[in-house]
Amino acid sequence: MARLAVDPAFVVGPLDRRLFGSFVEHMGRSVYTGIYEPDHPAADEDGFRTDVLDLVRELGVTAVRYPGGNFVSNYNWEDGVGPKDQRPRRLDLAWRAIESNQVGTDEFVDWAGKAGVEPIWAVNLGTRGITEAVELLQYTNLPAGTELSDRRVANGHEKPHDIRIWCLGNELDGPWQIGHKTAEEYARLAEETANAMRRVDPDLELVVCGSSNASMPTFGEWERVVLERTYDLVDHISLHAYYEPAGDDRASFLAAAEGMDRFIGSVVATADHVKALKRSDKELTLSFDEWNVWYQDRFPGELGLKIREATGLIEDVYDVDDAVVVGSLLITLLRHADRVKIACQAQLVNVIAPILTEPGGRAWRQTIFHPFALTARHAGNRVLRTEVAGPQVDTQAFGTVSALWTTATANDETGEVVVFAVNRSETETIGLEVPLHSFGELELTEHLALYDDDRAAVNTADDPDRVVPRELDGTTVTHGICTATLPPASWHMIRLSPGGTR
């Protein structure tokens, strides 16, 4: 039996809805035959797939980072604006694919409006620099009356796009990145780019590049060097991380949230160290703008790709365990809602994605779609601290950890409390008690769980609902205590409401 302590007085922080962001890169079929396919039966007047748009809205995505990713570090934004029949076909060096440029700045802003998401824009600081970043900003955000904003108007968009969040490059600590830089080189360029962009608009939100992952040899030192130059000019520092099983070590995979949790803690500590050095009152926050499960051992690497038209790339098919891990990573982001203000699951469609499509055909939800959609839909506006006393599991990667990984949210308008939990044990069913007395009278609204006796089960175009959340029987609230039984390797959402309103 495990006991979860939660109280409305103990708050992590307010939930920024941009935590439920995603990512669209010009990579594989993310754009072409993903969000955009003019010849598809479900395409709208602008060529966007309406079946995909429907799924994006259902997923609950709030913000989408674009256009990359590695792609952005050799991208000329000017290639993707103006008449489509005049746009050049280019070789993208990141993924060694021919880029048609039929989707660019204006098209993506239009798609974001249809999807109801906020665009997060990345600028090329790999092969380009200050001038190009500032010119793109002027194109997107200035009202008519300058050469660049008038170019946007001539391209059919009179009103400014008013993009508020800008990423200063992508993964420039990585030797795989076109335009890879040392920490000192990047810090100087990011500092001057941020300064110039703020001359155009002082109120932008700027994201400076942190480490590509926590195993980088420069991790920690990269953050320190970059932030010492940019701390006063930026709002967020980025984190990227992908998770997959190491061989047959499923126990460590199910506990992957421990790695994300420690990664966030280290970056926060480094940012606060720089804050202290600068005697600053400003608190820097985090943008975890790439995260997901990705089976990188199946990917041949960029140089293993032949030059080709945009075709399928890293279209991982996700099983039950993958969905449970994604649910636990979402819990981790919520547990750090005081410092993580933006997060982008990478990517949205086809490329390691919750949504898969067939060219000219169907679109469907992967297993990982469901914990994301339910968390985005039901998480309240305040994240509460939780403490668990109960069983533990042994892992090779993280040592002994709690078998339960939890968070909870409260909705100040409805009074609803939602508990999110993952049973990370592969073998043990865990009974759970949650005392609710400090919340007043609460009743069970629903308990949805994602698990399956066949943990390798997946969703396909022919069987798109093979793995879906199910109502879990036996959960009750009696005398102010919620009790539930959590099967092994399972993700859970327990909603509790005043009066039990469904």
Secondary structure, DSSP 8 states (H G I E B T S, - for coil): -EEEEEEEEEEEEE--GGGGEEE--SSTTSTBTTTB-TTSTTB-TTSBBHHHHHHHHHHT--EEEES-SGGGGG--GGGGSS-GGG---EEETTTTEEE--SS-HHHHHHHHHHHT-EEEEE---SS--HHHHHHHHHHHHS-SSSHHHHHHHHTT--S-----EEEE-S-TTSTTSTT---HHHHHHHHHHHHHHHHHH-TT-EEEE---SSTTSTTTTHHHHHHHHHHTTT-SEEEEEEEE--BTTBHHHHHTTHHHHHHHHHHHHHHHHHHHHHTT-----EEEEEEEEE--GGG---GGGS-SEES--------BHHHHHHHHHHHHHHHHTTTTEEEEEEE-SBSSS-SEEE-TTS-EEE-TTHHHHHHHHHH--SEEEEEEEES-EEEETTTEEEESEEEEEEE-TTT--EEEEEEE--SS--EEEEEE-GGG-S-EEEEEEEE--SSTT-B--SSSTTSS--EE-TT-EEETTEEEEEE-SSEEEEEEEEGGG--
